[in-house]
Amino acid sequence: MEKHIKAPLRKEELVKLKAGDYVYITGTIYSARDAAHKRMYETMQEEKEIPINLKDNVIYYLGPTPAKEGQVIGSAGPTTSSRMDKYTPLLLDNGLNGMIGKGKRSKKVIDAIVKNKAVYFAAVGGAGALLSKCIKKSEVIAYDDLGTEAIRKMEVENFPVIVVIDSEGNNLYETAVENFKKTL
């Protein structure tokens, strides 16, 4: 089913999303990859404030290429989500509502998604040039020293994703395999 949602994400909207839904996100999202996650995690472990308010927000696992002249951002394809798994439960426990990436997630992350009624979305890997066209504004807001892995605040319009793990823990990667096996 196709749905359009606004970011930041409200819990009452998230719980309506189901694994397999095609979703178009419009609003504000943030980018962060491995190094930024590690730094946020360590900062939170020290009970200090991180540079973004996680409440209801979405983090896109992204390290964009440099923007060419006239572009808002360079190629903006997702990175492998499992590299953030060590840090994700703590971020979810502190209000993060959604993540965009590619690939499977650990059991601990899935449990934290269910506990916090969050959602894991997948963006199509290899489509970074097309996805970048949905990013209307992008600015580095933290960890500039990390280069492409700095945290960016981005305004997106109809950013296409698929719900992989919904707030109830239904996992498209598992159900799609089972459904495929039934067709054989």
Disulfide bonds with the S-S distance in Angstrom:
none
